[in-house]
Amino acid sequence: MRLRIRVKPGAREEKVSREPDGSLLVSVRARAQEGKANEAVVKAVARALHVPKSSVRIVSGLSSRTKMLEVSGSESSGLAFLVGW
């Protein structure tokens, strides 16, 4: 399954939440330097969806705050909650 997310690097706390428009916001503490925020995004999304980090990959948007993620093993109930199913 593919997810479009918006990233907030340098946040106070790490969390994955739904925005009022239905999109996902991933807040991470790591700064957007040398790919550290991207690594933190993968970890945060994997934790929120209860899947291994290896199941989450950034498909596009490596240098953008808007990213497209691909999640394999997405039968997780966490995914259904986040995307509003």
Buried (B, 14 or more C-beta within 10 A) or exposed (E): EEBEBBBBBEBEEBBBEEEEEEBBBBBBBBEBEEEBBBBBBBBBBBBBBEBEEEBBEBEEBEEEBEBBBBBEBBEBEBBEEBBEE
